[in-house]
Amino acid sequence: MDADHIGLGIGDVASHGLPEATVLAQLTAALRNIVPRCGTDPAAALDELNTFLGRYHLNRMATACYLVFDRRTGALTYARAGHPPPLLRWHQRLPRRRHLTTVRPRSATSATDRPTSP
């Protein structure tokens, strides 16, 4: 993303096999192209990714979680679409205070996520 932000995408396509692996590879490539436009807004990135999936893979279903870590502030912002919330693990040497923000994509449903203290 940039010197202050790290983006991480996690996803899964329903079913197994070469066609599904190909869809996931295309979603990964699409996300790489979407992220520069969306900046540090994970919900916007997943909205665009959902549009891509619906346009080019109408009969496929995928889950996704996209996270943005701000290296300056330690804030972690993420959005998820059908994917379980990320499991966070704090390293003993890192400060325990972190901001965790869940944002909701317009095109996906999401439950409220709460971080658990280490």
N, C-alpha and C positions, 0 to 999 in steps of 0.2 A: 504494500500500500504506500507507505512513506516511512520516513525515519522514525516517527513517533508511534506508528500503529502497525499492528500485526493482525492479519485476517486469517481465519481458519474455518474451513467448510467441512462438514461431515454429512454424508448422505447415504441412502440406500434405495435401490430400485426394487420393486416387488418382483418376486420370482427369481429364478436362477438360470444361468446359461449365457452364451455368447451374445445374444441380442440384448439382454439386460445389461451386461458389462459394457456393451457399446453405447447404450443410452447413458449410463453413468459417466462414461468417458466424455460424451458430448455435453452432459450437464456440467462437468468439471471445467471443460473448455469454455462453455458459455459463462460460467461464474467468473472465470478469470477476465473475461471481456466486460462483464457487467460491473465488477467492483470499482474500476476507475471512475465510472459515471456516478456511482452511488456514494462514493466517499466512505465515511465511517457510519453509514446508516444500514445496519444489517436487515431491517425490515424491508427497505427499498430494494436491496439486492435480492431477497427471496421473492418479492413481488415480481421482479423482472424474470427471475429464474422460473417461476411458476408460469408466467406468460410464455416463455420459451418452451417449456414442457408441453403446455396445452397446444401450442401452435405446431410443433414438429413431432410430438409423440402423444397423440390424442388418446390412445388406448393404454398408456402406461401410467403407473402410479409410483411416486417416489416420496421419501421423507427427507427432510434436510434440517440442518442446524448450521447457522453461520454466526461466528463470533468475531468481535473486534476487540483487541486488547490495546489499551492506551499505555504505552511504556512510561510516559511522563507521570500520569496520575495513578496508575495501577487499576483503572476502571476497566471492567469487562462488560461489554454490551453484546447481547445476542438476541437473535430471533430464531424461532423454530417453526417448522411446518410439518406436523405429524410425527416428528422425531422426539424421542424422550429427551428430557433436559440433560445438559452436559453434567458430568460428575466432576466436581472441582476438588482438587487436592492441593493443600498448601504445603510448601516446602518449609521445613523448620527454620531456615535462615531468613525467610521472607517475613515482612511485617504481616500481622494477621488482619489488619483493617484493609478491606478492599471494597470497592463499589461494584455491585453486580446489578446490572439493569437489563430487564427483559423488555424487548419491544415487540409489538405484534404486527406482523405483515397484514396488509389490508386483505389479501386474497387467501389467508390461511387462518385456521383456528389455533388457539394456543391457550394453555392453562397458565395461571400465575405461578411463577417459579420463585422459590425462596432459597437463598444460599443457606447451607448448613455450616455452622461454626466448626472449625477444625478441632 
